[in-house]
């Protein structure tokens, strides 16, 4: 695991809270066919556990080279993009 500053850990926690407000995230099951009139799927709503904070934090990778060795930003693959988190907690996409 990459060594993170307190501000970086707080930024990752905010990302986790924003995307997973509760530990259980409801998702809709699409085990059926959509209605030809309204387009709604026939299926029920199941509750699946979301990703935990520690699992999200384990996805963090550090920068390579001299800049990364000095405690520079870390990168987090998230939602089809890379988030860069500076040592002061500022997040870039």
Secondary structure, DSSP 4 states (H G I P E B T S, - for coil): -----HHHHHHHHHHHHHH-SSSEEEEE---S-B-TTT-PBP--EEEEE---HHHHHHTEEEPPSHHHHTT--EEEEETTEEEEE-TTS-EE-
